[in-house]
Amino acid sequence: MNQEIYERLLNISERLKREYNAEKVILFGSYARGEETIDSDVDILVIAPTKERMIDRMASVSRIIRKLRNGLPISPIVLTPEEFRRKLDVGDAFIQTVVEEGVVL
């Protein structure tokens, strides 16, 4: 991943922490593994305390990052800390992969 994209992702992470009270933002997928291609999207897991329904979380996060992404295709997934811990405790394969390969922003 080039430095410009990494810095943009750090800015997005800081904005999500400020405006959405995100506790953690984790980059996962091809960008985290350094295997991105021109067709890759940027996968991020946002862990934030919220009472919003899943679809509303995605909309809220997408609105916050829209101006900062500059055309970069970002695919956020938003979980509460409790949901994240519960999935981790039961050995959810997706969460295990994020923990093992992810890059905390």
Legacy VTK file of the C-alpha trace (Angstrom):
# vtk DataFile Version 3.0
C-alpha trace
ASCII
DATASET POLYDATA
POINTS 105 float
0.000 0.000 0.000
1.403 3.347 -0.888
2.016 6.055 1.709
-0.723 8.368 0.392
-3.405 5.714 0.841
-2.079 4.770 4.283
-2.174 8.413 5.419
-5.689 8.808 4.044
-6.767 5.730 6.018
-5.179 7.130 9.181
-7.148 10.360 8.654
-10.345 8.371 8.185
-9.618 6.413 11.356
-9.069 9.604 13.357
-12.285 11.101 11.997
-14.246 7.972 12.941
-12.780 8.062 16.441
-13.744 11.720 16.802
-17.151 11.755 15.128
-18.437 8.207 15.623
-16.718 7.388 18.911
-14.909 4.451 17.302
-12.732 2.596 19.761
-10.762 0.851 17.055
-10.495 0.872 13.269
-8.862 -2.175 11.702
-7.785 -2.501 8.090
-8.195 -6.057 6.814
-8.283 -7.909 3.533
-6.003 -7.443 0.550
-4.735 -3.990 1.596
-3.749 -5.260 5.042
-1.938 -8.218 3.480
-0.211 -6.037 0.862
-1.944 -7.940 -1.923
-4.199 -5.199 -3.260
-4.861 -4.838 -6.965
-6.409 -2.039 -8.996
-9.819 -3.656 -8.432
-9.454 -4.060 -4.652
-11.645 -2.247 -2.206
-10.393 -1.176 1.200
-11.963 -3.240 3.971
-12.186 -1.713 7.429
-13.734 -2.995 10.630
-14.970 -0.207 12.885
-15.552 -1.092 16.525
-17.781 1.488 18.182
-20.394 1.604 20.918
-23.699 2.311 19.196
-27.366 1.479 19.481
-27.921 1.876 15.726
-29.139 -1.017 13.616
-26.479 -2.538 11.363
-27.719 -0.803 8.196
-27.833 2.565 9.980
-24.282 2.059 11.306
-23.014 1.472 7.781
-24.796 4.596 6.556
-23.433 6.725 9.422
-19.860 5.571 8.881
-20.139 5.953 5.109
-21.334 9.555 5.514
-18.385 10.387 7.775
-15.750 8.934 5.445
-17.303 10.047 2.133
-15.343 13.309 1.862
-12.041 11.802 2.972
-11.927 8.773 0.719
-11.262 10.706 -2.537
-12.652 7.950 -4.727
-10.970 5.185 -2.734
-13.521 2.336 -2.532
-13.932 1.702 1.197
-16.122 -1.092 2.563
-16.785 -0.624 6.280
-18.181 -3.177 8.692
-19.324 -1.781 12.032
-19.579 -3.845 15.207
-20.114 -2.843 18.797
-17.391 -3.874 21.258
-19.786 -6.478 22.688
-20.519 -7.961 19.254
-16.814 -8.085 18.462
-15.968 -9.813 21.768
-18.830 -12.283 21.403
-17.707 -13.246 17.887
-14.115 -13.536 19.071
-15.147 -15.731 22.020
-17.028 -18.193 19.800
-14.120 -18.408 17.352
-15.830 -16.663 14.436
-13.565 -17.360 11.433
-13.971 -13.880 9.947
-13.078 -12.135 13.213
-10.140 -14.506 13.739
-8.796 -13.548 10.307
-9.224 -9.835 11.026
-7.348 -10.218 14.323
-4.540 -12.249 12.750
-4.063 -10.245 9.533
-5.528 -6.862 10.386
-3.677 -3.579 10.780
-4.953 -1.286 13.521
-5.238 2.256 12.181
LINES 1 106
105 0 1 2 3 4 5 6 7 8 9 10 11 12 13 14 15 16 17 18 19 20 21 22 23 24 25 26 27 28 29 30 31 32 33 34 35 36 37 38 39 40 41 42 43 44 45 46 47 48 49 50 51 52 53 54 55 56 57 58 59 60 61 62 63 64 65 66 67 68 69 70 71 72 73 74 75 76 77 78 79 80 81 82 83 84 85 86 87 88 89 90 91 92 93 94 95 96 97 98 99 100 101 102 103 104
